[in-house]
Amino acid sequence: MSGESGQPQAGPSHAGLDWPTLQRDRAGVPGGVIRRAGAQGPRSWIQKVLEQITGSPRQWVTPSEVVPVTVLAVQRYLLEDEPRDTVPKPPLYCYDVTISDGVYQEKCYLDPSLNSLVYQNILKVGIEMKISRVSCLYNEKRLGQGILCIDNVHCGETLDAISLETPFRNRAHEEKPERPLRGGKSHYLALWNNEDPYGDIWLTDKQPEEYNFNNIKIISLSHLEMTWANRRNFPALLVRILHKSKLRYYGKPDKKMIEPYQTFLEVADSSGTVSVIMWNALCPEWYKSLRVGLVLLLQDYSVKKSYPFRMQPLPVDPQIKLISTMEICLNLRDPPTNIIIIPEKQVKPEWRLPKLNHRFITRSELDDMPENHICDVIGMLAFVGRVQRSKKKENREDFWSYRWIHIADGTSEQPFIVELFSTSQPEIFENIYPMTYFVCTQLKVVRNDTQVPKLLYLTTTNESRVFITGHRGQPYTYDTKVKNFIQWIKTKTDSGEMKNTVIGGYYPYPPVPETFSKYSNSVKVESLLTAISEVRKEIEDLQYREQKRIAIQGIITVIKYIPHSCATESASASETLRNANQPSTSQAAREESQIQERDGKWHQDDRPMSSQCFQSTSTSLSPSKKRRILQGPYAKPVAVPQPEFFSQTKGNKPGMSSIFQRQESTSASILGKARKTISDRWESQMWREKSFGLIDHLHYSHVYPESIPRKFILEHRKFLTQQYNSQPAKYIPPEGRPPKLDDFTSARSLGHFEVTILGLNHEIAIDVAFLPMYCPEDVRTSQIDTLLTCMNYSCVYPPEVTVSDRFPGPRALAGDIIKAATELDRVHIIGILDICNLGNNKVEVYLQKIYSPENTS
């Protein structure tokens, strides 16, 4: 039988099932499918299910035999409203899942009731899955077409390796460009956000071409501004691209648009700068080929009055007029726009097109930059955090993707801290790693000098662009500050200190203000306080890689110290990786003893391996206060090398060396104490009285391996980058035998605390993790006298004592905090919690700060 392929239509698409009742000449039907049922070889489970459902009087069946299949792709798209839908619904994203039974591949439609499995990253590529119920959905506008729908599944474990050699049973599923199984949309969306171009509809091959200007009339932007309202035809524009925005997807179920995209270009000639809007199908054709600095010849465009509420970016040259009364519109039709990229060698001086002027600043200059200042930065990546997601609006399915990074440029002890949102450059956003030379433009300064700790970081804007390769030839390479950075980095190329960089892990930023009133002013939520009875729902509503900060009231009743189990390790990092899967007898014995020394209620697979801490190599919450991050996972124990401490060496000039300097002077006796497994615990009398009468006890103090920042190893950059990126939409085969995340050394190693908070009504309790922070400078207390002080100032040892002078070690750390906890017995507090959904049913809750009644105002 052959299916038909044509323009997208509502309902099940052209890529239908292969019905035996419709035998046709395959060569005569475009997109026909190939039946391989009679082929020699293993019997296909997919083929058996299709035969079972076609022979069933019902539209669904329970397969007579349930066997594991592998998931090769999970792809998302917007499903438009069906004709029977009279009330518009919020965006409903659907998923097509490609499976393989070892004989054939098949693209199936996932029933929307199972979408939550994707939201939680339980149903993902690379896993084994059992399908226990399937149905068929027909396209009533086409003969013999239907699609296989997955109605009930059980998701299994991730497989070590999967073969991609199996063919598609239906040839239509192999056609390019790929099309969704349902609806009229012609393309898939990125799996986790709408800003990134995804799939093979996005072209990249537009090249500059020489143009004969002899018989063409060109109008200046300033002249067009004065005359456009009285014109019906517009002469050509010759302009340079100064800014390019990220993509905006505006698709809705009730809008019949195939490719509903929009992007803004800020272009200029010698007379002014204006906004150009590229619409719909032109975006997939041109977006990836257009870059800042290119010269364009635009013909057959339209002009309209500008949108009054849009803020244009500042012009690169203050002498150029900013035209804000009109907008240039480029569309595939009405009229069909003609775009030509002019080679730079053909650009004539008499055209007087503006050149690109960048606003590069150094880290030493950032401290003096005002709020909302726009700037460009260049540096080396010292820390790359994991990809996170935040909801655009509550009760919606749309998310932003972002990650935190640190950039060092050699002009300061502190790095740039950058909140890097996706800039519609997934080929860069998903491939950045430490030790990379990094350029980011159009960043905005975010600062608050009135809170403690001070807030100072950069965040991307709608026009931000990032660069990690191909710097040679870029216009910014002629900037003086860029040249200074290049000269400085040449002196560090062979230096070992450049290798002390960090990737991934939980990153608690921005910092929480010192008073609850300031915290209240800094958050935008409908309800400032969350009842402890509502925390479970808050946790369950979070989706994969979503992180949310909430405030609860309660009483701290239990604190338990989970130490770092630090085994002796003298091998290099590469040796550790090579031997990771071959633990010695002594190592196994140590692991067994560690299990026995911990709470016997933990199962072996859930036991805490070691508590790791990450002293951020380049974190700065203010010029006078550094915040260092402590981490600790729950996982199977492995040998972890000794902790290394990063600090500034006396006498060093500010620069990369002071950011990455390895501290070697910690005494062996102190490290010996750090290796000992200790278990310190405090619980209040109230807990002993109330714990047996609880109606609910939430356990979210686990710190998983994914939340541990790791020392970056360049040789394993691909593996580490994949671990801290979002889950891909298509299966990527590993190269060779990949290592395990636990094989990589944590950036720092001390320990963490499990804290139990009892609700004010004494009915519900929650276990959360508390990670002590290092803060060696300018803390307003000389010692840890209360747990509250420790949390308020993120300090775990006296500020006047440096690590090299006297490091108290995990035992002293635990003792100080456990002792201080007694002062909070029966005290009502407000706790600021960070909730992190890691996917696959793994959720962590971190206690970021506590406010007592004294500091709530």
C-alpha positions in Angstrom: 0.0 0.0 0.0 1.1 3.6 -0.5 0.3 6.6 1.5 0.0 10.1 0.0 2.2 13.1 0.7 1.3 16.7 0.0 0.7 20.0 1.7 0.0 19.7 5.4 -3.6 19.3 6.4 -5.5 19.2 9.6 -5.8 15.8 11.2 -3.3 12.9 10.9 -0.6 13.7 8.4 0.7 12.2 5.2 3.0 9.8 7.1 0.3 7.2 7.8 0.1 3.5 8.5 0.6 1.0 5.7 -2.8 -0.5 5.3 -3.0 -3.9 3.5 -6.3 -3.0 1.9 -4.9 -0.2 -0.2 -2.3 -1.8 -2.4 -1.0 0.7 -4.9 1.9 1.2 -7.3 4.5 2.7 -5.0 6.2 4.5 -7.9 3.0 6.3 -8.8 2.3 7.9 -5.4 4.6 10.6 -4.0 5.8 9.7 -0.5 4.6 6.1 -0.8 5.5 3.7 1.9 7.4 0.4 1.6 5.9 -2.7 3.0 8.6 -5.1 4.3 6.3 -7.6 6.0 7.5 -10.4 3.8 11.2 -9.7 4.1 13.4 -12.3 5.6 14.8 -11.8 9.1 13.4 -11.3 12.6 9.7 -10.6 13.0 9.0 -7.0 13.7 6.9 -6.2 16.9 5.8 -3.0 15.3 4.4 -4.9 12.3 2.6 -7.4 14.6 0.9 -4.5 16.4 -0.2 -2.9 13.2 -1.7 -6.2 12.0 -3.4 -6.6 15.3 -5.0 -3.2 15.3 -6.1 -3.3 11.7 -7.9 -6.6 12.4 -9.5 -5.3 15.6 -13.1 -4.0 15.6 -12.0 -1.4 18.1 -9.7 1.6 17.4 -7.3 0.5 20.2 -5.7 -2.7 21.3 -3.6 -4.2 24.0 -0.7 -5.8 22.2 -0.7 -9.6 22.5 3.0 -9.4 23.3 4.6 -6.5 25.1 8.3 -6.3 24.3 10.8 -3.5 25.0 11.4 -0.9 22.3 13.9 1.9 22.3 13.2 5.6 22.0 15.1 7.4 19.3 13.4 10.7 19.1 10.9 12.9 21.1 9.8 15.9 18.9 7.4 18.7 19.9 5.0 20.8 17.8 2.0 23.0 18.2 -1.3 21.2 17.4 -3.9 23.6 15.9 -7.5 23.5 17.0 -9.7 20.9 15.4 -12.8 22.2 13.5 -15.0 21.0 16.3 -13.2 23.2 18.9 -15.2 26.4 19.3 -13.5 27.9 22.3 -9.7 28.7 21.8 -7.5 26.7 24.1 -4.1 27.7 25.4 -1.1 26.4 23.4 -1.2 22.6 23.3 2.1 21.1 22.4 2.1 17.6 21.1 4.9 15.0 20.8 5.8 12.5 18.2 7.9 9.7 19.5 10.2 7.6 17.2 10.7 4.0 18.4 12.7 1.0 17.2 12.0 -2.7 17.8 15.3 -3.7 16.4 13.8 -4.4 13.0 12.0 -1.2 12.0 11.6 2.3 13.3 8.2 3.9 13.6 7.1 7.5 14.4 4.1 7.5 16.7 1.9 10.1 18.2 2.0 10.4 22.0 -1.4 10.7 23.6 -1.6 14.1 25.4 -2.4 12.4 28.6 1.2 11.2 28.6 2.7 14.6 28.0 3.7 14.8 31.6 6.2 12.0 31.1 8.0 14.4 28.7 7.6 17.4 31.0 9.4 15.4 33.7 12.0 14.0 31.3 10.9 10.5 32.1 10.1 9.7 28.5 13.3 10.6 26.8 15.6 9.4 24.0 17.9 6.5 24.8 15.6 4.6 27.1 13.9 1.3 26.9 10.1 1.5 26.9 7.2 -1.0 27.0 4.0 0.0 25.2 0.9 -1.7 26.7 -1.8 0.0 24.7 -2.0 1.5 21.2 -4.7 3.1 19.1 -5.1 4.3 15.6 -6.0 7.9 14.6 -7.3 8.3 11.0 -7.1 11.2 8.6 -10.6 11.3 7.2 -9.5 13.6 4.4 -7.2 11.0 3.0 -7.6 7.5 1.8 -6.2 4.8 4.1 -4.2 7.1 6.3 -3.8 6.7 10.0 -1.1 7.0 12.6 -0.1 4.8 15.5 -0.9 6.4 18.9 0.8 5.5 22.1 -1.8 5.4 24.9 0.0 3.6 27.8 3.7 3.1 28.4 6.2 2.0 31.0 9.5 3.9 30.8 12.6 1.9 31.7 16.3 2.6 32.1 18.7 4.4 29.8 20.5 2.0 27.5 24.3 2.1 27.1 24.1 2.0 23.3 21.4 1.9 20.6 21.6 1.0 17.0 20.4 3.6 14.5 20.8 1.3 11.5 17.2 0.0 11.6 15.1 1.4 8.7 11.8 3.2 8.9 8.9 0.9 8.2 7.1 3.8 6.6 9.2 5.6 3.9 7.3 8.9 4.5 8.9 9.2 7.9 12.2 9.5 6.2 11.2 12.5 4.0 13.0 15.8 4.3 12.1 18.2 5.7 10.6 16.3 8.6 6.9 17.0 9.3 4.8 16.3 12.4 2.3 13.4 12.2 -0.7 15.6 13.1 -2.0 19.1 12.2 -1.1 21.6 9.6 2.2 22.7 11.0 5.1 22.0 8.6 7.9 21.7 11.2 8.9 20.7 14.7 9.8 23.1 17.5 12.9 22.8 19.8 12.1 20.4 22.6 12.5 22.7 25.5 11.9 26.3 24.3 10.5 28.2 21.3 13.4 30.5 20.6 15.8 28.0 19.1 15.6 27.1 15.4 15.2 23.3 15.2 15.1 20.9 12.3 15.9 20.9 8.7 13.7 23.7 7.6 16.3 26.2 8.8 18.6 27.0 5.9 22.2 28.1 6.3 23.5 28.4 2.8 22.7 32.0 1.8 25.8 33.5 0.4 26.8 37.1 -0.7 26.5 37.7 -4.4 27.9 40.5 -6.6 25.2 42.9 -7.8 25.0 45.3 -10.7 23.8 48.6 -9.3 23.6 50.4 -12.6 19.8 50.2 -13.1 18.5 50.3 -9.6 17.1 53.3 -7.6 18.1 53.4 -3.9 16.4 55.6 -1.3 17.9 56.7 2.0 16.1 55.8 5.3 15.7 59.5 6.2 14.0 60.2 2.9 11.8 57.2 3.2 10.7 58.3 6.6 9.5 61.6 5.2 7.7 60.2 2.1 6.6 56.6 2.8 3.0 57.5 3.7 2.4 59.0 0.3 4.1 56.2 -1.7 2.7 53.0 -3.2 6.1 51.6 -4.4 9.3 51.8 -2.5 12.8 52.0 -4.0 15.5 49.6 -2.8 17.3 50.1 0.5 21.0 49.6 0.9 21.7 49.0 4.6 24.1 47.3 7.1 22.8 45.0 9.9 23.7 46.5 13.3 21.7 44.3 15.6 19.8 41.0 15.2 17.3 39.8 17.7 16.5 36.3 18.8 13.5 34.5 17.3 10.0 35.0 18.5 7.5 32.2 18.0 3.9 33.4 18.1 2.0 30.3 17.1 -1.4 29.6 18.6 -3.8 26.7 18.2 -6.4 28.9 16.6 -4.0 30.6 14.1 -3.6 28.9 10.7 0.0 29.9 10.1 2.5 27.3 9.0 5.7 29.0 10.3 4.6 31.8 12.8 8.0 33.3 13.5 9.3 36.9 13.8 12.7 38.5 14.2 13.9 42.1 14.3 16.9 43.5 12.5 18.2 47.0 13.3 19.7 48.3 10.0 21.3 51.6 9.1 22.6 53.7 6.3 24.3 57.0 6.4 21.1 58.9 7.2 19.6 56.8 10.1 18.8 53.5 11.7 15.4 51.7 11.6 13.8 48.4 12.7 13.2 45.7 10.1 10.8 42.9 10.9 11.2 39.6 9.2 8.0 37.5 9.2 6.9 33.9 9.0 8.5 31.7 6.3 11.3 34.1 5.6 12.7 33.3 9.0 13.5 29.7 8.3 14.9 30.7 5.0 17.1 33.6 6.1 17.6 33.8 9.9 20.6 31.6 10.2 22.4 33.2 7.2 22.0 36.8 8.4 24.6 38.1 10.8 25.5 41.4 12.3 27.7 43.5 10.0 26.4 42.2 6.7 25.3 44.6 4.0 21.8 44.0 2.5 20.0 45.2 -0.6 16.2 45.1 0.2 13.6 45.3 -2.5 9.8 44.8 -2.5 9.4 45.4 1.2 6.5 47.1 2.9 6.4 50.0 5.4 4.1 50.5 8.4 3.8 52.7 11.4 6.0 51.4 14.2 4.7 49.7 17.3 4.7 52.3 20.0 5.7 50.1 23.0 8.8 48.5 21.5 12.2 49.8 22.7 14.8 49.9 20.0 18.4 49.2 21.0 20.7 52.2 21.1 22.4 52.9 17.8 26.0 51.9 17.6 26.9 55.5 16.6 25.3 58.3 18.6 25.6 60.5 15.5 23.2 58.3 13.5 19.5 59.3 13.7 17.2 56.8 15.4 14.1 56.5 13.2 11.2 55.3 15.4 8.1 56.4 13.4 8.2 53.5 10.9 9.1 49.9 10.5 10.3 47.9 7.4 8.4 44.6 6.9 9.9 41.7 5.0 7.5 38.8 4.1 7.4 35.9 1.7 4.3 37.4 0.1 2.3 40.6 0.0 4.8 41.6 -1.5 7.4 38.9 -1.9 10.5 40.5 -0.5 13.8 40.2 -2.4 16.9 40.1 -0.1 20.4 40.2 -1.5 23.6 39.9 0.6 26.2 42.3 -0.8 29.9 41.1 -0.5 32.0 43.4 1.7 34.5 43.8 -1.1 31.8 45.5 -3.2 30.9 48.0 -0.5 32.0 51.5 -1.7 33.2 54.2 0.7 30.9 56.8 -0.9 27.9 54.8 0.4 29.0 55.9 3.9 27.5 52.9 5.5 28.1 52.9 9.3 30.7 50.6 10.7 30.1 48.4 13.8 31.1 50.1 17.0 31.2 47.8 20.0 30.9 48.7 23.7 33.4 46.4 25.3 34.1 46.8 29.0 36.6 45.0 31.2 35.7 43.4 34.5 37.6 46.1 36.4 35.3 48.7 34.8 32.0 46.8 35.6 32.0 48.0 39.2 31.4 51.5 38.0 28.8 50.8 35.4 25.2 52.0 36.1 22.1 49.8 36.3 20.8 48.9 32.8 24.0 49.9 31.0 24.4 48.0 27.7 27.9 46.6 27.1 29.9 43.9 25.3 32.4 41.5 27.0 35.2 39.2 26.0 37.0 36.7 28.2 37.7 33.1 28.9 34.9 30.9 30.4 35.9 29.9 33.9 32.6 28.3 34.9 29.7 27.0 32.8 26.5 26.1 34.7 23.9 23.6 33.7 21.0 24.6 31.5 17.9 25.7 33.5 14.4 26.7 32.5 11.9 29.3 33.8 8.3 29.7 33.0 7.4 32.7 30.9 4.0 32.9 32.5 2.3 30.9 35.2 0.0 28.1 34.0 1.5 28.1 30.6 3.7 25.6 28.7 6.3 28.1 27.5 9.7 28.4 29.0 13.0 30.3 28.7 16.2 28.4 28.6 19.2 29.9 30.4 22.4 29.1 32.2 24.9 31.0 34.5 28.5 31.4 33.3 31.6 33.1 34.6 33.9 35.0 32.3 37.5 36.0 33.3 39.4 38.7 31.4 42.5 39.2 33.5 41.7 42.7 34.7 40.2 41.8 38.1 40.2 39.1 40.7 36.5 38.7 40.0 34.8 37.4 36.8 31.8 38.6 34.9 28.8 36.7 36.2 26.4 36.4 33.2 22.8 35.1 33.1 23.0 33.7 29.6 19.5 33.1 28.0 19.2 31.3 24.8 19.9 33.7 21.9 18.5 31.5 19.1 22.0 30.1 18.6 21.7 26.5 19.9 24.8 25.5 18.1 26.7 27.8 20.5 24.5 27.7 23.6 24.7 23.9 23.7 28.4 23.7 23.0 30.0 26.1 25.4 32.4 24.8 28.0 35.2 26.2 30.2 38.5 27.3 28.7 36.7 28.7 25.7 37.3 32.2 24.5 33.9 33.8 24.7 32.3 37.0 23.3 28.8 38.2 24.2 27.3 41.5 22.9 24.4 43.7 24.1 24.5 42.6 27.7 22.6 44.6 30.4 24.0 45.5 33.8 21.9 44.3 36.8 23.0 45.7 40.1 21.7 46.6 43.6 24.2 48.1 46.0 21.7 48.5 48.8 21.3 44.8 49.6 23.8 42.5 51.4 25.4 40.8 49.6 25.5 43.4 46.8 24.0 42.3 43.5 26.1 42.7 40.4 25.8 40.6 37.2 25.1 40.9 33.5 22.1 39.5 31.6 21.4 39.0 27.9 18.9 41.2 26.0 16.8 40.5 23.0 19.7 41.6 20.7 22.5 39.7 22.4 24.7 37.5 20.2 27.4 35.1 21.4 30.6 33.9 19.7 32.9 31.1 20.6 34.7 30.2 17.4 35.7 32.0 14.2 36.8 35.2 16.0 39.4 35.9 13.3 38.0 38.4 10.9 35.2 39.6 13.1 34.9 43.4 13.4 35.4 43.4 17.2 38.9 42.0 16.8 40.1 45.5 16.1 38.8 46.8 19.4 41.6 47.8 21.8 40.2 45.9 24.8 39.8 42.8 22.7 43.5 43.1 21.6 44.5 43.5 25.2 42.7 40.3 26.2 44.2 38.4 23.3 47.7 39.5 24.4 47.0 38.6 28.0 45.6 35.2 27.2 48.7 34.4 25.1 50.7 34.5 28.4 48.4 32.0 30.0 48.2 29.4 27.2 50.7 27.0 28.7 49.8 27.7 32.3 48.3 25.0 34.5 46.2 27.4 36.4 43.9 27.8 33.3 42.9 24.2 33.7 41.3 24.8 37.1 37.9 25.5 35.7 34.5 24.2 36.6 31.3 22.9 34.8 27.8 22.2 35.9 26.1 21.8 39.2 23.6 23.6 41.3 24.2 27.4 41.2 22.2 29.5 43.8 22.0 32.9 42.1 20.9 35.7 42.5 21.7 35.9 46.2 18.9 36.3 48.7 18.8 39.8 50.4 19.7 40.1 54.1 16.1 41.1 55.2 12.8 39.6 54.4 11.4 43.0 53.4 14.1 43.4 50.7 13.4 39.8 49.6 9.7 40.7 49.3 10.5 43.7 47.1 12.8 41.6 44.9 10.3 38.9 43.9 7.3 39.0 41.6 4.8 36.4 42.8 1.1 36.4 43.6 1.6 35.0 47.1 4.8 35.9 49.0 4.5 33.0 51.5 3.8 29.4 50.6 2.0 27.2 53.1 4.0 24.1 53.9 0.9 22.1 53.0 1.2 23.6 49.4 4.9 22.7 49.0 4.2 19.2 47.6 2.0 20.7 44.8 4.7 23.4 44.1 7.2 20.5 43.6 4.9 18.4 41.5 4.1 21.3 39.2 7.7 21.9 38.3 9.0 20.6 34.9 12.3 19.3 33.8 15.2 21.7 34.7 12.8 24.2 36.2 14.0 26.0 39.3 11.8 28.0 41.6 12.3 30.0 44.8 9.6 30.0 47.5 9.3 31.2 51.1 7.8 29.1 53.9 7.3 29.5 57.6 8.3 26.8 60.2 10.6 25.7 62.9 13.9 24.0 62.5 13.8 20.8 64.4 16.6 18.5 63.1 20.0 19.2 61.6 22.1 16.3 60.4 25.6 16.7 59.0 26.4 14.6 55.9 30.2 14.6 55.5 32.3 14.2 52.5 33.7 10.7 52.4 37.1 11.5 50.9 39.2 8.5 50.0 42.9 8.6 49.5 43.5 9.3 45.8 46.9 10.1 44.3 46.1 9.3 40.7 45.7 12.0 38.1 42.2 12.8 36.8 42.8 10.8 33.7 43.9 7.8 35.7 40.8 8.1 37.9 38.6 8.0 34.8 40.4 5.0 33.3 40.0 3.1 36.5 36.6 4.3 37.5 34.9 1.0 36.7 37.5 -1.1 38.5 37.2 -0.4 42.2 39.9 -1.9 44.4 39.1 -4.2 47.3 40.0 -1.5 49.8 37.8 1.0 48.0 34.9 -1.5 48.2 35.6 -2.0 51.9 35.5 1.8 52.5 32.3 2.1 50.6 30.7 -0.6 52.6 31.8 0.9 55.9 30.4 4.3 54.8 27.1 2.7 54.1 27.0 1.1 57.5 27.9 4.4 59.3 25.0 6.3 57.7 21.3 6.1 58.3 20.3 2.4 58.0 17.0 3.5 56.4 18.7 4.4 53.1 18.7 1.9 50.3 22.1 1.2 48.8 21.3 3.0 45.5 20.1 6.1 47.4 22.9 6.4 49.9 24.8 9.7 50.0 28.2 9.1 48.4 30.1 12.1 49.3 29.4 15.7 50.0 31.0 18.0 47.6 31.6 21.7 47.7 32.3 24.0 44.9 34.3 27.1 45.7 33.4 29.0 42.6 36.7 29.8 40.9 35.3 33.2 39.9 32.1 34.0 41.8 31.5 37.5 43.1 28.3 38.8 44.5 29.9 42.1 45.3 33.4 43.7 45.1 33.9 43.1 48.8 32.2 39.8 49.3 32.8 36.4 47.6 30.3 33.6 47.7 31.6 30.1 47.4 29.2 27.2 46.7 29.2 23.9 48.6 27.7 20.8 47.1 26.9 17.2 48.0 25.2 14.3 46.1 23.3 11.2 46.9 24.7 8.4 44.8 26.8 5.3 44.8 30.2 6.0 46.4 33.4 6.2 44.3 36.9 7.3 45.1 37.2 11.1 44.9 40.5 12.9 44.8 41.5 15.3 47.6 39.9 18.7 47.7 41.8 21.6 46.3 41.2 25.2 47.4 41.3 28.2 45.2 42.4 31.6 46.6 44.5 34.5 45.8 48.2 34.2 46.6 49.6 37.2 48.4 51.6 39.5 46.2 49.9 38.4 42.9 48.5 41.0 40.7 44.8 40.8 39.9 44.2 38.6 37.0 43.6 35.0 35.9 46.3 33.7 38.3 44.5 35.2 41.3 41.2 33.6 40.1 42.5 30.1 39.5 45.5 30.0 41.9 45.7 26.5 43.5 46.2 26.7 47.3 48.7 24.0 48.2 49.5 24.9 51.8 46.7 23.0 53.6 48.2 20.7 56.2 48.1 16.9 55.8 46.7 16.6 59.3 43.7 18.7 58.5 43.1 16.8 55.3 43.3 13.6 57.3 40.4 14.8 59.5 38.4 15.6 56.3 38.7 12.0 55.2 37.1 10.7 58.4 33.4 9.8 58.1 31.6 11.6 60.9 27.9 11.8 61.6 26.8 14.8 63.7 23.1 15.3 64.4 20.9 17.6 66.5 17.2 17.3 67.0 15.0 19.4 69.2 12.7 18.2 72.0 9.8 19.4 69.9 10.7 17.0 67.1 10.8 14.1 69.5 7.3 15.1 70.7 5.7 15.8 67.3 7.4 13.6 64.7 5.1 10.6 65.3 2.0 12.6 64.8 2.8 14.1 61.4 0.3 13.7 58.6 3.0 14.2 56.0 6.8 14.3 55.9 8.4 15.4 52.6 11.9 14.1 51.9 13.8 16.4 49.5 17.3 16.7 51.0 18.9 14.5 48.4 21.8 16.1 46.5 22.2 14.2 43.3 25.4 13.9 41.2 24.0 16.2 38.6 24.1 19.0 41.1 27.8 18.7 41.9 30.0 21.1 39.9 32.9 19.2 38.4 36.5 20.1 37.6 36.6 20.5 33.9 38.7 18.1 31.8 39.2 19.3 28.3 39.7 15.7 26.9 36.1 14.9 28.1 34.5 18.2 27.1 31.9 16.5 24.8 30.7 14.2 27.6 30.6 16.9 30.3 28.9 19.3 28.0 26.1 16.8 27.2 25.6 16.0 30.9 24.8 19.6 31.7 22.8 20.5 28.6 19.1 19.8 28.2 18.0 16.4 27.1 18.3 16.2 23.2 15.3 15.6 21.0 17.1 12.9 19.0 19.4 10.1 20.3 23.1 10.9 20.0 25.3 7.7 20.0 28.2 7.9 22.5 31.7 7.9 21.2 33.4 4.8 22.5 32.8 3.9 26.1 31.7 7.1 27.9 32.8 7.7 31.5 30.3 8.2 34.3 29.6 11.6 35.9 30.7 10.3 39.3 34.2 9.6 37.9 34.9 13.3 37.7 36.2 15.1 40.7 34.0 17.7 42.4 35.3 21.2 42.4 35.4 21.3 46.2 34.7 18.7 48.9 33.4 19.4 52.5 29.9 18.3 53.3 26.3 19.4 53.5 23.4 19.4 56.0 20.0 17.8 56.1 17.6 20.3 57.7 14.1 19.3 58.9 11.6 22.2 59.0 8.4 21.6 60.9 5.3 23.5 59.9 3.8 26.0 62.3 0.8 23.8 62.8 3.1 20.8 63.7 1.4 18.6 61.1 3.8 18.6 58.1 7.6 18.6 57.9 10.0 18.8 55.1 13.6 17.7 54.8 15.8 20.1 52.8 19.5 20.4 52.0 21.6 23.2 53.3 25.0 23.9 51.6 27.3 26.1 53.7 29.1 28.9 51.7 32.5 30.3 52.0 32.8 34.0 52.4 36.3 35.0 53.5 35.9 38.8 53.0 33.9 41.6 54.6 31.5 39.6 56.7 29.8 41.6 59.4 30.4 39.0 62.1 33.7 37.8 63.4 32.6 34.2 64.2 29.9 31.7 63.7 27.8 32.3 66.8 24.4 31.2 65.4 23.2 29.1 62.5 21.2 32.2 61.5 24.4 34.2 61.1 25.9 31.5 59.1 23.0 31.5 56.6 22.6 35.3 56.5 26.2 35.9 55.7 27.1 32.6 54.0 30.1 32.3 56.2 31.5 29.0 57.7 34.7 30.3 59.3 35.9 33.7 60.7 36.6 36.2 57.9 39.9 37.3 59.2 41.3 33.8 59.0 42.2 32.6 55.5 42.1 29.0 54.3 45.9 28.9 54.1 46.2 30.1 57.8 43.7 27.8 59.5 41.1 25.7 57.8 38.7 24.3 60.5 37.8 21.2 58.5 34.5 19.4 58.2 34.4 18.2 61.8 34.8 21.7 63.2 32.4 23.1 60.6 29.7 20.6 61.6 30.3 21.1 65.3 30.0 24.9 65.0 26.7 24.7 63.1 25.2 21.9 65.1 26.0 23.8 68.3 24.6 27.0 67.0 21.4 25.3 66.0 20.3 25.0 69.6 19.6 28.7 69.6 16.9 28.2 67.1 15.0 25.6 69.2 11.2 26.5 68.9 12.0 29.7 67.1 9.6 30.6 64.2 11.6 31.3 61.0 11.0 32.1 57.4 12.9 29.8 55.1 13.8 30.7 51.5 13.9 27.4 49.5 15.2 26.7 46.0 13.3 23.8 44.3 15.1 22.1 41.5 13.6 19.5 39.2 16.4 17.5 37.6 14.0 15.3 35.6 13.3 11.6 35.9 11.6 11.9 39.3 14.6 13.6 40.8 13.9 16.8 42.8 16.1 18.7 45.2 15.1 21.4 47.7 17.8 23.7 49.1 17.6 26.0 52.1 19.0 29.2 50.8 18.4 31.5 53.8 16.4 31.8 57.0 14.9 34.9 58.5 14.1 35.2 62.2 11.5 37.6 63.5 14.3 40.1 64.1 15.3 40.4 60.4 12.0 40.1 58.6 11.6 43.9 58.4 
